[in-house]
Amino acid sequence: MNRLDIEASAARATYLRGLSAIPLGLFFLVPLGLFSLLDAGNSGTGQWWQLAIVALLVILEVAIRHYYRTRFGVARRGRVSWRRAVPNLVFPVVFVGGLLLDMRLHADVASAPTWTRHLSATMLGFAVATLLWHRLNVGLQAHDLRLWGGLTVLAMLPVWGWGGEDSTITQSFMLFGGALVLAGLLDHRLLVASLPTQLPDPPLAVQVTP
C-alpha cells in the first residue's frame, strides 16, 4: 500500500476509531443505567462511586486517544462541508428528542396513550440517531444494520417500562451503553483490518477534506 492509499484509508478511519466510544458506552451502562436501576446513586457513598467511575472513564478516553494518535497517526480535518455538518446537527436533536418524549410521557402516564406506555422513545431516538450518524459519516456497515437496526425494532415493541415509570429510560441507557461498547469494538476491528500491517514510523499526519 502506497502513501495515497494510506491517506485514503485514514480519511475513512477517522470515523472508525471505535474504542473511543467505549468510555461513553460504559458511562451510559454504569453511572446512568446500573446505578439508577439499583437506586445506588442517591446515597453519599453511591455518589462518590459515580464520580470515581466518571473520573476513570475520562482517563480511559484520554488513554484511548493517545493510543490512536501514536498507533495510527493523526487525521487533520480540512474545511467542514454541509454534508459532514448535517449528521453532527441531526444526531443530538434525534438523540435528545427521544429522551424528552419519554420523560414527557412518563410524567403524565394517565393522559398518555396506552400503546405508548411500554415503548421506548429513548431507545428509538438513540438507535435512529446513531444509524443516521454512521450513514452520513462513514457509511453503514453490516454490524451497524444488525445492531442499531435491531434496537430500532426493539424500541417499538411493547417490552419496556414494566418495572415502573423510570425503568424505560434506565433500561434504554443500559442497552444503549452496552450497544456502544460492542459497536466500538466492531468498528475498531474493521479499522485494523482496513489498514496496512506496517505503518510509517512516525505515523502520518493526514489532511482529511470532507
Sequence and secondary structure as in RCSB ss.txt:
>XXXX:A:sequence
MNRLDIEASAARATYLRGLSAIPLGLFFLVPLGLFSLLDAGNSGTGQWWQLAIVALLVILEVAIRHYYRTRFGVA
RRGRVSWRRAVPNLVFPVVFVGGLLLDMRLHADVASAPTWTRHLSATMLGFAVATLLWHRLNVGLQAHDLRLWGG
LTVLAMLPVWGWGGEDSTITQSFMLFGGALVLAGLLDHRLLVASLPTQLPDPPLAVQVTP
>XXXX:A:secstr
  HHHHHHHHHHHTT  GGGHHHHHHHIIIIIIIHHHTT SSSHHHHHHHHHHHHHHHHHHHHHHHHHHHHH EE
EE    HHHHHHHHHHHHHHHHHHHHHHHHHHTGGGS GGGTTS HHHHHHHHHHHHHHHHHT   HHHHHHHHH
HHHHHTSS S TT TTHHHHHHHHHHHHHHHHHHHHHHHHHHHHS SS  SS  EEEE  
